[in-house]
Every structure is written in structure tokens, then in C-alpha cells.
Amino acid sequence: MKRATLTGLLFSSPFLIGFMAFTLYPIGASLFYSFTDFNMFKSPSWVGLDNYRWVFQEKDVWKSIANTLYMVLFATPISLIVGLLLAQMLNMKVRGQSIYRTLYYIPSIVPAIATSLVWMWVLNPKSGLINTALGYLGIRGPNWLLDPVWTKPSLILMGAWGAGGIMIIFLASLQDVPRSLYESAEIDGAGKIRKFFSITLPSISPIILFQLIMGLITYFQYFAQAFMLASMTNSGANQTMAGPEKSLLFYAVLLYREAFVDFRMGHASAMAWVLFLITSIVTYLIFRSSNRWVTYGGD
């Protein structure tokens, strides 16, 4: 028995060592640094709750929270809806089905940096694809990247374009819905809309819950696309990474700025733990409410 245990530990040691070195230790270190004044070039000095007071008193933090909540409240449901609609269309029996599925899925595997660069061209107010198309229709397109009103909708549009990962999970769940339920509904005279809301949505509600949780976590940590857009605009040249009128200053972007630009690691660590608590609370509340709208197979 002892030999079997040692053999098991030996084979699992790469994961255990990696987990302790690259996950467990950084988590513990960030918790400690959140109570210290530390800039990576000097020994940390204990400051107690000062960093957490700074988090709740700093105006930029509240601005970043507002921007992040905007994405959480609007980008999350839009991405889910787009992904579900695409899955519904790609679940139809049509010629070339596999080709369409591949084409819609490809954008989700393109790296975030490459996606941001492509969309900076697409959203260019003068020569971009969208404004050019709107010009042919006699519509003057907005200044997507420099108008603070349109910067976050630009990011939402970019996220909807990359909803292939959400789509593929929804597609798998749709194919698992029993065909007999639809046949029974058709006998009772139910139309397509009624079948969608009475059969499809309840049947895939566990997957909707999963996608909702993952979407919320993703947008609470929203970083790469906003960082790229802010850095490539004139307002990002001074390393504020905030975008026009701080409209691209998301919580994760501010955390990065505090840690690796201003080297205030204590502030950044405190921000990280506040984000962890907020995300945990929101996730818990969603799970508590799921009993009212999620239907499992055995229910």
C-alpha cells in the first residue's frame, strides 16, 4: 500500500509541484502583499488595511468598477444570446453544415491581440469596414475608438464576433435535447417559438447556467482587448491605459497598471482580492437563484 501511494505521488508530482509553485504560492503571496507596501524593489513593509482603504477611496477604482459592470451587465447576455442563436441555426440540417460550424467557430480561437488589431481596422472611423458599409447606406458611422460613448459597445461587438466557444457548447447541448419532446409538442400544435421557450430553454438551462457563470467571470477580469485598444489610441500613449475619458479603464487594466507600471504591488494585490470576493459573491447568488430557473434531467 505504501509503495502504491509513493508511486501515485511520483506520477502526480509534476502537477503537485506546478500547482504549489505557480498557483498556491502566488495566491498566498498576493494575500500577504495586500497588507504591505511593496514595489518589487524593496522588502515589503506592513501597512495593515491601508491598501484596502485605498481601493474603496480611489476614484479610478470606482471608475474601473463602473466600466467593468457595464461589460458584465451588457456583454455577458449579448454574448450568450448570440452564441445560442448561432447554435440554433447551426443545429439545422442543411448542406455544408460542418463548413458553417467551422467558419463560425474560428474567430473564438484567434488570439485576443490579433483579434484586437483586426477590429481596430474594422472600427476605423475613416477607412474601417463598418463605417464604409454604413457610408454606402448614407449613414455617418460613429468614431468607435475615440468616442467614449462607443468604446465599450465596440468591445461588446468584438466579443459577440468571437462567441464561437459559447456557440459550440450550446450546439452540443441542443443536440442532447430528446427529439420525442418536440414531436409531442408538435402533436399538441405547438409552434417553433413555443417549442423554443417551453422545451429548448428548460432542457439546456444547466448549460445556460454554466455559460452565465463563465461569462461573468470572464468579463469581471476583462483585460486584453481593452488594454490593446487603449494602448493603440492617443490616450494610451501616456501609459494611463484608460482610453478616451477613461472609458476603457477596466478593473483588470487598472490592477495591471498599479502592479506593473506604477509598481504598487500592495494596491494591486488588494484589488485582486476585492475582485475575488465580488466574483465569489455574484457567483454564489446566481447559484442560489438557479433553483428557480434551472431544470435538471431528474427533476
Sine and cosine of phi, psi and omega as CSV:
sin_phi,cos_phi,sin_psi,cos_psi,sin_omega,cos_omega
0.00,0.00,-0.69,0.72,0.00,-1.00
-0.89,0.45,-0.65,0.76,0.00,-1.00
-0.91,0.41,-0.64,0.77,0.02,-1.00
-0.90,0.43,-0.63,0.78,0.03,-1.00
-0.90,0.44,-0.69,0.72,0.01,-1.00
-0.91,0.42,-0.62,0.78,0.03,-1.00
-0.90,0.44,-0.68,0.74,0.04,-1.00
-0.89,0.46,-0.68,0.74,0.02,-1.00
-0.91,0.41,-0.59,0.81,0.01,-1.00
-0.90,0.44,-0.70,0.71,-0.02,-1.00
-0.95,0.32,-0.50,0.87,0.01,-1.00
-1.00,-0.01,-0.06,1.00,-0.06,-1.00
-0.87,0.50,-0.60,0.80,0.04,-1.00
-0.85,0.53,-0.69,0.73,0.04,-1.00
-0.92,0.39,-0.71,0.71,-0.05,-1.00
-0.88,0.47,-0.68,0.73,0.01,-1.00
-0.91,0.41,-0.71,0.71,0.02,-1.00
-0.89,0.45,-0.65,0.76,0.01,-1.00
-0.90,0.44,-0.71,0.71,-0.02,-1.00
-0.94,0.35,-0.60,0.80,-0.08,-1.00
-0.99,0.16,-0.60,0.80,-0.14,-0.99
-0.94,-0.35,-0.08,1.00,0.03,-1.00
-0.81,-0.59,-0.87,0.49,-0.10,-1.00
-0.91,0.42,-0.73,0.68,0.00,-1.00
-0.90,0.43,-0.72,0.69,0.05,-1.00
-0.86,0.51,-0.60,0.80,0.03,-1.00
-0.90,0.44,-0.74,0.67,0.02,-1.00
-0.90,0.44,-0.64,0.77,0.00,-1.00
-0.91,0.42,-0.66,0.75,-0.01,-1.00
-0.91,0.41,-0.58,0.81,0.06,-1.00
-0.90,0.44,-0.67,0.74,0.04,-1.00
-0.91,0.41,-0.72,0.69,-0.03,-1.00
-0.90,0.43,-0.41,0.91,0.00,-1.00
-0.92,0.40,-0.25,0.97,0.04,-1.00
-0.96,-0.30,0.25,0.97,-0.07,-1.00
-0.75,-0.66,0.24,-0.97,0.19,-0.98
-0.99,-0.16,0.94,-0.33,-0.15,-0.99
-0.59,-0.81,0.75,-0.66,-0.01,-1.00
-0.81,-0.59,0.27,0.96,0.04,-1.00
0.97,0.26,-0.11,0.99,0.00,-1.00
-0.90,-0.44,-0.03,1.00,0.06,-1.00
-0.57,-0.82,0.28,-0.96,0.00,-1.00
-0.92,0.40,0.62,-0.78,0.01,-1.00
-0.92,0.40,0.64,-0.77,0.05,-1.00
-0.89,-0.46,0.69,-0.73,-0.10,-0.99
-0.94,0.35,0.78,-0.63,0.04,-1.00
-0.80,-0.60,0.10,1.00,0.04,-1.00
0.93,0.37,-0.78,-0.62,-0.06,-1.00
-1.00,-0.06,0.21,0.98,-0.05,-1.00
-0.86,0.51,-0.64,0.76,-0.02,-1.00
-0.91,0.41,-0.60,0.80,0.03,-1.00
-0.95,0.32,-0.57,0.82,0.10,-0.99
-0.89,0.45,-0.65,0.76,0.03,-1.00
-0.88,0.48,-0.66,0.75,-0.01,-1.00
-0.84,0.54,-0.68,0.73,-0.08,-1.00
-1.00,0.07,-0.14,0.99,-0.01,-1.00
-0.95,-0.32,-0.33,0.94,-0.07,-1.00
-0.97,0.24,0.79,-0.61,-0.03,-1.00
-0.90,0.43,-0.62,0.79,-0.01,-1.00
-0.89,0.45,-0.54,0.84,0.03,-1.00
-0.90,0.43,-0.71,0.71,0.00,-1.00
-0.92,0.39,-0.57,0.82,0.07,-1.00
-0.91,0.42,-0.66,0.75,0.01,-1.00
-0.92,0.39,-0.57,0.82,0.05,-1.00
-0.91,0.42,-0.67,0.74,0.01,-1.00
-0.88,0.47,-0.70,0.71,0.03,-1.00
-0.89,0.45,-0.66,0.75,-0.01,-1.00
-0.92,0.39,-0.67,0.74,0.02,-1.00
-0.90,0.44,-0.55,0.83,0.07,-1.00
-0.84,0.54,-0.73,0.69,-0.01,-1.00
-0.93,0.36,-0.64,0.77,0.00,-1.00
-0.88,0.47,-0.71,0.70,-0.10,-0.99
-0.97,0.22,-0.49,0.87,-0.07,-1.00
-0.95,-0.30,-0.71,0.70,-0.07,-1.00
-0.94,0.34,-0.59,0.80,-0.03,-1.00
-0.88,0.47,-0.82,0.57,0.00,-1.00
-0.91,0.42,-0.57,0.82,0.01,-1.00
-0.90,0.43,-0.68,0.73,0.03,-1.00
-0.89,0.46,-0.65,0.76,0.01,-1.00
-0.91,0.40,-0.68,0.73,-0.01,-1.00
-0.91,0.42,-0.71,0.70,0.02,-1.00
-0.88,0.47,-0.70,0.71,0.01,-1.00
-0.88,0.47,-0.65,0.76,0.00,-1.00
-0.94,0.35,-0.66,0.75,0.02,-1.00
-0.90,0.44,-0.66,0.75,0.06,-1.00
-0.89,0.45,-0.66,0.75,0.01,-1.00
-0.89,0.45,-0.64,0.76,0.03,-1.00
-0.88,0.48,-0.70,0.72,0.00,-1.00
-0.92,0.39,-0.65,0.76,-0.05,-1.00
-0.98,0.19,-0.08,1.00,0.07,-1.00
-1.00,0.03,-0.10,0.99,0.02,-1.00
-0.97,0.23,0.51,-0.86,0.00,-1.00
-1.00,0.09,1.00,-0.08,0.00,-1.00
-0.76,-0.65,0.33,-0.95,0.02,-1.00
-0.93,0.37,0.66,-0.75,-0.01,-1.00
0.97,0.25,0.43,0.90,-0.07,-1.00
-0.84,0.54,-0.70,0.71,-0.03,-1.00
-0.90,0.43,-0.55,0.84,0.02,-1.00
-0.92,0.38,-0.71,0.71,0.02,-1.00
-0.88,0.47,-0.66,0.75,0.01,-1.00
-0.88,0.47,-0.66,0.75,0.02,-1.00
-0.91,0.42,-0.70,0.71,-0.03,-1.00
-0.89,0.46,-0.65,0.76,0.00,-1.00
-0.97,0.26,-0.40,0.91,-0.03,-1.00
-1.00,0.09,-0.49,0.87,-0.09,-1.00
-0.80,0.60,-0.70,0.72,-0.03,-1.00
-0.84,0.54,-0.46,0.89,-0.04,-1.00
-0.96,0.27,-0.28,0.96,0.00,-1.00
-0.97,-0.23,0.01,1.00,0.08,-1.00
-0.96,0.26,0.74,-0.67,0.00,-1.00
-0.82,0.57,0.54,-0.84,-0.08,-1.00
-0.86,0.51,-0.60,0.80,-0.02,-1.00
-0.91,0.40,-0.71,0.70,0.02,-1.00
-0.90,0.44,-0.66,0.75,0.04,-1.00
-0.87,0.50,-0.68,0.73,-0.01,-1.00
-0.90,0.45,-0.66,0.75,0.00,-1.00
-0.90,0.43,-0.66,0.75,0.02,-1.00
-0.89,0.45,-0.70,0.72,-0.05,-1.00
-0.96,0.29,-0.40,0.92,0.11,-0.99
-0.91,0.42,-0.55,0.84,0.09,-1.00
-0.97,0.26,-0.69,0.72,0.00,-1.00
-0.86,0.50,-0.61,0.79,-0.08,-1.00
-1.00,-0.07,0.09,1.00,0.03,-1.00
-0.85,0.53,0.80,-0.60,-0.10,-0.99
-0.91,0.41,-0.41,0.91,-0.06,-1.00
-0.99,-0.14,-0.73,0.69,-0.10,-0.99
-0.86,-0.50,0.15,0.99,-0.04,-1.00
-0.94,0.34,0.40,-0.92,-0.07,-1.00
-0.89,0.46,-0.67,0.74,-0.07,-1.00
-0.93,0.38,-0.77,0.64,-0.03,-1.00
-0.92,0.39,-0.52,0.86,0.07,-1.00
-0.90,0.43,-0.70,0.72,0.03,-1.00
-0.90,0.43,-0.64,0.76,0.04,-1.00
-0.91,0.41,-0.56,0.83,0.02,-1.00
-0.89,0.46,-0.62,0.79,0.05,-1.00
-0.89,0.46,-0.43,0.90,0.01,-1.00
-1.00,-0.03,0.07,1.00,0.00,-1.00
0.98,0.18,0.32,0.95,-0.01,-1.00
-0.94,-0.33,0.75,-0.66,0.04,-1.00
-1.00,0.08,0.91,-0.42,-0.05,-1.00
-0.95,0.31,0.42,-0.91,0.00,-1.00
-0.97,0.25,0.22,-0.98,0.09,-1.00
-1.00,0.04,0.99,0.13,-0.21,-0.98
-0.81,0.59,-0.71,0.71,-0.19,-0.98
-1.00,-0.08,-0.25,0.97,-0.05,-1.00
-0.89,-0.45,-0.16,0.99,0.07,-1.00
-1.00,-0.07,0.88,-0.47,-0.05,-1.00
-0.86,0.50,-0.36,0.93,0.03,-1.00
-0.95,0.32,-0.49,0.87,-0.13,-0.99
-0.95,-0.30,-0.11,0.99,-0.06,-1.00
-0.90,0.44,-0.73,0.69,-0.01,-1.00
-0.95,0.31,-0.64,0.76,0.15,-0.99
-0.84,0.54,-0.53,0.85,0.07,-1.00
-0.88,0.47,-0.67,0.74,0.01,-1.00
-0.92,0.38,-0.61,0.80,0.04,-1.00
-0.90,0.43,-0.67,0.75,0.05,-1.00
-0.88,0.48,-0.66,0.75,0.03,-1.00
-0.90,0.44,-0.65,0.76,0.01,-1.00
-0.92,0.40,-0.63,0.78,0.03,-1.00
-0.91,0.42,-0.58,0.81,0.04,-1.00
-0.89,0.45,-0.52,0.85,-0.03,-1.00
-0.98,-0.17,0.50,0.87,-0.05,-1.00
-0.99,0.10,0.32,0.95,-0.04,-1.00
-0.90,0.43,-0.57,0.82,0.04,-1.00
-0.90,0.43,-0.67,0.74,0.07,-1.00
-0.90,0.43,-0.66,0.75,-0.02,-1.00
-0.86,0.50,-0.70,0.72,-0.12,-0.99
-0.93,0.37,-0.55,0.84,0.04,-1.00
-0.95,0.32,-0.67,0.74,0.06,-1.00
-0.89,0.45,-0.62,0.79,0.00,-1.00
-0.88,0.47,-0.67,0.74,0.03,-1.00
-0.89,0.45,-0.63,0.77,-0.01,-1.00
-0.94,0.34,-0.59,0.81,0.03,-1.00
-0.90,0.44,-0.60,0.80,0.00,-1.00
-0.95,0.30,-0.21,0.98,0.00,-1.00
-1.00,-0.06,-0.10,1.00,0.02,-1.00
-0.95,0.30,0.80,-0.60,-0.04,-1.00
-0.85,0.52,0.77,-0.64,0.01,-1.00
-0.91,0.42,-0.45,0.89,-0.04,-1.00
-0.89,0.45,-0.49,0.87,0.02,-1.00
-0.91,0.41,-0.66,0.75,0.02,-1.00
-0.92,0.39,-0.63,0.78,0.00,-1.00
-0.91,0.42,-0.64,0.77,0.04,-1.00
-0.91,0.42,-0.64,0.77,0.01,-1.00
-0.92,0.39,-0.61,0.79,0.02,-1.00
-0.91,0.42,-0.61,0.79,0.04,-1.00
-0.89,0.46,-0.58,0.81,0.01,-1.00
-0.99,0.17,0.00,1.00,0.06,-1.00
1.00,0.03,0.28,0.96,0.00,-1.00
-0.96,0.28,0.67,-0.75,0.05,-1.00
-1.00,0.03,-0.05,-1.00,-0.05,-1.00
-0.90,0.44,-0.67,0.74,-0.02,-1.00
-0.91,0.41,-0.70,0.71,0.00,-1.00
-0.89,0.46,-0.65,0.76,0.02,-1.00
-0.91,0.42,-0.60,0.80,-0.01,-1.00
-0.90,0.43,-0.73,0.68,-0.07,-1.00
-0.99,0.15,-0.45,0.89,-0.06,-1.00
-0.99,-0.12,-0.37,0.93,-0.03,-1.00
-0.88,-0.48,-0.82,0.58,-0.12,-0.99
-0.89,0.45,-0.82,0.57,-0.06,-1.00
-0.88,0.48,-0.73,0.68,0.06,-1.00
-0.88,0.48,-0.58,0.82,-0.04,-1.00
-0.94,0.35,-0.56,0.83,-0.03,-1.00
-0.98,-0.22,0.22,0.98,-0.05,-1.00
-0.85,0.52,-0.58,0.82,0.09,-1.00
-0.88,0.48,-0.59,0.81,0.03,-1.00
-0.95,0.32,-0.59,0.81,0.07,-1.00
-0.88,0.47,-0.67,0.75,0.05,-1.00
-0.87,0.49,-0.72,0.69,0.02,-1.00
-0.87,0.49,-0.73,0.68,-0.01,-1.00
-0.90,0.43,-0.60,0.80,0.02,-1.00
-0.90,0.43,-0.72,0.69,0.01,-1.00
-0.88,0.47,-0.73,0.69,-0.02,-1.00
-0.91,0.41,-0.61,0.79,0.03,-1.00
-0.90,0.43,-0.68,0.73,0.03,-1.00
-0.88,0.47,-0.71,0.70,0.01,-1.00
-0.88,0.47,-0.66,0.75,0.00,-1.00
-0.88,0.48,-0.73,0.68,-0.08,-1.00
-0.98,0.18,-0.38,0.93,0.16,-0.99
-0.91,0.41,-0.48,0.88,0.01,-1.00
-0.97,-0.23,0.35,0.94,-0.12,-0.99
-0.84,0.54,0.81,-0.59,-0.12,-0.99
-0.59,-0.81,-0.89,0.46,-0.29,-0.96
-0.84,0.54,-0.78,0.62,-0.07,-1.00
-0.91,0.41,-0.68,0.73,0.02,-1.00
-0.90,0.44,-0.65,0.76,0.02,-1.00
-0.88,0.48,-0.69,0.73,0.00,-1.00
-0.91,0.41,-0.73,0.68,-0.04,-1.00
-0.90,0.44,-0.67,0.74,0.00,-1.00
-0.92,0.39,-0.61,0.79,-0.04,-1.00
-0.95,0.31,-0.46,0.89,-0.04,-1.00
-1.00,0.01,-0.17,0.99,0.06,-1.00
-1.00,-0.06,0.23,-0.97,-0.02,-1.00
-0.87,0.49,-0.54,0.84,-0.04,-1.00
-0.94,0.33,-0.27,0.96,0.02,-1.00
-1.00,-0.03,-0.06,1.00,-0.06,-1.00
-0.93,0.37,-0.43,0.90,-0.02,-1.00
-1.00,-0.05,0.25,0.97,0.08,-1.00
0.92,0.39,0.32,0.95,0.11,-0.99
-0.98,0.22,-0.40,0.92,0.03,-1.00
0.80,0.60,0.59,0.81,-0.10,-0.99
-0.95,-0.31,-0.34,0.94,-0.05,-1.00
0.97,0.24,-0.04,-1.00,-0.02,-1.00
-0.87,0.49,0.85,-0.53,-0.01,-1.00
0.78,0.63,0.59,0.81,0.04,-1.00
0.87,0.49,0.43,0.91,-0.02,-1.00
-0.96,0.27,-0.26,0.97,0.03,-1.00
-0.94,-0.33,0.24,0.97,0.02,-1.00
-1.00,0.10,1.00,0.03,0.04,-1.00
-1.00,0.01,0.27,-0.96,-0.10,-0.99
-0.86,0.52,-0.72,0.70,0.00,-1.00
-0.92,0.39,-0.53,0.85,0.05,-1.00
-0.92,0.39,-0.70,0.72,0.05,-1.00
-0.90,0.44,-0.63,0.77,0.04,-1.00
-0.87,0.49,-0.71,0.71,0.05,-1.00
-0.87,0.49,-0.69,0.72,-0.03,-1.00
-0.89,0.46,-0.68,0.74,0.01,-1.00
-0.90,0.43,-0.62,0.79,-0.09,-1.00
-0.99,0.15,-0.71,0.70,-0.22,-0.98
-0.90,-0.43,-0.04,1.00,0.11,-0.99
-0.94,-0.35,-0.78,0.62,0.02,-1.00
-1.00,-0.04,-0.14,0.99,0.05,-1.00
0.83,0.56,0.63,0.77,0.12,-0.99
-0.97,-0.24,0.98,0.20,-0.11,-0.99
-0.91,0.41,-0.50,0.87,0.04,-1.00
-0.90,0.43,-0.70,0.72,0.06,-1.00
-0.88,0.48,-0.71,0.70,-0.04,-1.00
-0.90,0.44,-0.65,0.76,0.01,-1.00
-0.91,0.41,-0.65,0.76,0.05,-1.00
-0.90,0.44,-0.66,0.75,0.06,-1.00
-0.87,0.49,-0.65,0.76,-0.01,-1.00
-0.89,0.45,-0.65,0.76,-0.02,-1.00
-0.96,0.28,-0.54,0.84,0.10,-1.00
-0.91,0.42,-0.67,0.74,0.05,-1.00
-0.89,0.46,-0.65,0.76,0.03,-1.00
-0.87,0.49,-0.69,0.73,0.00,-1.00
-0.91,0.40,-0.68,0.73,0.01,-1.00
-0.88,0.47,-0.73,0.68,0.00,-1.00
-0.89,0.46,-0.65,0.76,0.00,-1.00
-0.90,0.43,-0.68,0.73,-0.01,-1.00
-0.91,0.42,-0.72,0.70,0.00,-1.00
-0.89,0.46,-0.68,0.74,0.02,-1.00
-0.89,0.46,-0.67,0.74,0.03,-1.00
-0.88,0.48,-0.70,0.72,-0.01,-1.00
-0.90,0.44,-0.61,0.79,0.03,-1.00
-0.92,0.39,-0.67,0.74,0.05,-1.00
-0.89,0.46,-0.63,0.78,0.03,-1.00
-0.90,0.44,-0.60,0.80,-0.02,-1.00
-0.99,0.16,-0.24,0.97,-0.10,-1.00
-0.91,0.42,-0.38,0.92,0.02,-1.00
-0.88,0.47,-0.38,0.92,-0.07,-1.00
-1.00,0.06,-0.39,0.92,-0.11,-0.99
-0.73,-0.68,-0.08,1.00,0.02,-1.00
-0.98,-0.19,0.77,-0.64,0.00,-1.00
-0.91,-0.42,0.83,-0.56,0.03,-1.00
-0.98,-0.19,0.30,-0.95,-0.10,-0.99
-0.83,0.55,-0.56,0.83,-0.05,-1.00
-1.00,0.07,-0.09,1.00,-0.06,-1.00
-0.98,0.19,0.00,0.00,0.00,0.00
